[in-house]
């Protein structure tokens, strides 16, 4: 089998340790990690380098859409990629995701603006808690409960109404 990309001779970091291995990709996905060399259209010599999984930044604030003078998705995700971060979870303040339609619109807006994978956190507003299940079904990463000192949220972990009774939705509580 011929691969699209070969990353050869690097010190590959795995869950069980590290070893000098070769990583081969086909159609944008890792197809093989092995000690033997294979043919690849493009080969990168990683000798003397660590080859490791990309990092996840689970809490970023890109002000996009909104006032992007601070940071937007193209610059924020480019900086993330430069630092080895391959996935970000965005918690915006400029245009918070509250409803399923907010999530769909924001995901569509960002479709061509990110250079790494991303997830979108939703905001669970005290007067709009009925939106949580719809946003969950639309594919949000988590919901952030913005808790004022006099507000109580019960329960903090909610069961989704999507037929998965054993699954709990991830919820972040922010005081």
N, C-alpha and C positions, 0 to 999 in steps of 0.2 A: 504494500500500500504506500502511496506517495502522500505526503502531507503538504499543507499550504505553508506552514511555518514550523521551523524547528528552533528551539532554544537549547543549545547544546553546551555541555561541560560545566554547567553551573552547580552550585551547592544548593540543592532543592530542599526547602523546609517543608516537612510533612507533620501530621499529628503525632508521629512516633519518633521524630528526630530529623536528622538531615543526612543527605548523601549526595555524592556527585552523580547526577542523572541528566537525562535529556527529556525535554518536554516538547511534545508535538501537537500541533493544532490542525484541525480540519473544519472548514466552514465556520470559523470563529469560535470553536469550542475545543477544549483540551480533549484530545483523543487518546493519547498515550503518554505515560511517564515511565521511562525504562532506562536500563543501562546500555542497551545497544543503540547504535546510530542508525537512522533511517533517512531515506531521501525526502527532501522538502524543497519546495519552490524557493522559499526564502529562509536563510539560516542566519541565526544570531549567535555569535560566540559569547557565552556567558562565563567563560573561564575566570576564576577569581571573584565572581559575583554571587550573591545570594539570589535565588529565585524563590519567591514566596507569594502566597495568596494576597490579593488586594485587600486593603483595609476598608472598614465601614465606619463612616462618621455618622453616628445616629442622631445628631442634633445640630443642624446648621440653620442659619437665618439668611437666606438670600431674599432680597427685597424685590422679587420679580413675580408677577407684575407689580408695579408701584414705583416709588422713588428709588431708582437703581443707581443713584450717585454713590451709595455705599458699596453695593455689590449686587450683581445679577447672576442668573444661572450660567451664562457663558463664561464669565470670569471666575465665578466661584467654583464651578465644576472643573475648569481648566487648572486652577490652583490645587484642587483636590487630587486630580490625576497626577500632577507634577510631584505631589507628596506621596504617591502610592495608594491613594484612596480611590477605590473603584465603585463605591456606592455611597450615596448620601441620603439621609432622611431629613427632609426640609420641614421646618416649623416656622412658617412665615408669620409676620405681624402685619405686613403691608396689605395682604389680601388673604385672610385666613380661610381655610376650607372648613365650612360648617355643614353644608348640605351635600347630597350626592351630586347635584348639578354643579356645585362649586368645584368638586373634585374632578368631574369629567371635563369641565371647561379649563381648569388649570392644567390638567394632564395634557390636553390637546394643545394649549398654548405653549407648553414646555417641550413638546415632542421633538423639535429640532434645535432646542436651545441648550441641551445638556451634552457634555462630552463623557460623562460617566453614567452608570445606572442610578436611578433615584426612586425614592418612595416619598409619599406625601403624608404628613401627619395632619389630622383634623383637629379642630378646636371644638370642644363640647361646652357650649354656653349654657348657663343655668336655665334660661328660659327656652332653650331649644334642644333639650336632651332627647326628644323624640326623633331627632335627625340622626342619632348615632347608628342605629341599625341600617338605615339606608346608605349611609356613608361606608359602613363596613361592607355591605353587599357590593358597593361600587368599587371596592378595592383599595381603600386607604390602608396605610401601614399601621397607624395607631391613633388613638384619640387623646388629646391633652385636655385635662380638666383644669380650667382656670378658677382657682378657689379663692374667693374673697373671704376675709376673716369671719364673716357672719353667715356664710353659705355652707351647707352640708350637702355632699353628694353621696347617695347610697344606691346601689353598692358601687364601690370603686371599680371592680371587675364586673363586666356585664356579659351575660350569655347572649350570643347573637341569635336573631330570629331567622337564620338562614338554613335551618334544618340540622345544624351541627351542634346538637345539644351538649356534646362533651367538650367543645372548644370554648375557650374564654378569649374575649377580645383584649389585646394589649391596651392598657390605658395608662397614661402618664399623669400624675397629680402634681400640679404646680401651684405652690402657695404664693 
